[in-house]
């Protein structure tokens, strides 16, 4: 299955080819592009709202353990572990995706209205809907996929390099994160044992 990162590159290349055939200086064309972008944003927003509704209705209270990644700039800081319900985790993921839409809109507004660039606006007419439909929460709550493998919570962040290299990089990433979780659990167990030994002494 093609990863979203690879499909994003494919869509970008297709849109670049299409943009060369469109007169970006024509006022009528600019109006159509603006309408298409607004419709795309509104549609993606409605998709996320539908996902949120399904998450609330499911009301899954299964705990999700989240181990924070170690900050390379502050290696001495300990890793933190957070346990929240699946419902809260899913809602947090959707809210984060919706905030990214707003930040993208702000950037497009600056580039189009202030800097007078129309091409970036045209390039982004598909990505909001595509991103919403390819989101892990959409795969689970809209398309009925099981929360296992790549959809197992907490979701693994897949970078561009992982998407291009395929499952090898993703597998290494998963192995590393599993080691982090195991190390955190072992640390907690060791701490508890040490405390009991001190109490006995």
C-alpha positions, 0 to 999 in steps of 0.5 A, spaced: 500 500 500 502 506 498 504 511 504 501 518 504 508 521 504 509 518 497 502 519 495 503 526 497 509 527 492 505 524 487 499 529 487 504 535 488 507 533 481 500 532 478 498 539 481 504 542 478 503 539 471 496 542 471 498 549 474 502 550 468 496 549 463 492 554 468 492 562 467 493 564 474 493 571 472 485 570 470 481 573 475 475 568 474 480 562 474 483 565 481 475 566 483 474 558 482 481 556 485 479 560 491 472 557 491 475 550 490 480 551 496 474 553 501 470 547 499 476 543 500 477 546 507 470 546 509 469 538 507 475 536 511 473 540 517 466 536 516 470 529 516 474 531 522 467 533 526 464 526 523 470 522 526 469 526 533 462 524 533 464 517 532 469 517 537 464 520 542 459 515 541 464 509 541 466 512 548 472 507 549 475 508 555 481 503 554 487 506 557 493 508 552 500 508 555 504 514 551 511 514 553 514 521 551 520 521 546 527 523 549 529 530 547 536 530 544 537 537 546 536 535 553 538 528 554 539 528 562 531 529 562 527 523 564 522 520 559 515 521 562 509 516 561 502 518 560 496 514 561 489 516 558 483 513 555 482 511 548 477 516 547 481 522 549 487 520 545 483 519 539 480 526 540 486 529 542 489 526 535 483 529 531 484 536 535 491 536 533 489 535 525 484 540 525 489 545 528 494 544 523 488 545 518 487 552 521 495 553 521 495 551 513 489 556 512 493 562 515 499 560 511 495 560 505 492 567 506 498 570 507 501 567 501 495 569 497 492 575 499 498 579 502 504 576 497 499 575 491 501 568 490 495 563 487 499 557 485 500 555 492 493 556 493 491 551 487 496 546 490 493 545 496 486 544 493 486 537 494 491 536 500 486 537 506 481 532 504 486 527 502 489 528 509 483 527 513 481 521 509 488 518 510 488 520 517 489 514 522 482 516 526 479 516 519 481 509 517 479 506 524 472 510 525 470 511 518 473 505 514 472 500 520 479 498 520 482 495 526 486 498 531 492 494 530 499 494 526 500 501 524 493 503 527 495 501 534 495 506 539 499 510 540 500 512 533 507 512 530 510 518 527 512 516 520 517 521 516 518 522 509 524 518 509 520 512 512 514 513 507 520 512 501 523 507 504 517 503 506 516 498 512 524 497 514 524 504 517 518 503 520 519 497 523 526 499 526 522 505 529 517 501 532 522 496 535 525 503 538 519 505 541 517 498 544 524 498 547 522 505 550 516 502 553 519 496 556 525 501 559 520 505 562 516 499 565 522 496 567 525 502 571 518 503 574 518 496 577 526 497 579 524 503 583 518 500 586 523 494 588 528 499 591 523 502 595 520 496 598 528 494 600 529 501 603 523 500 607 525 493 610 532 496 612 
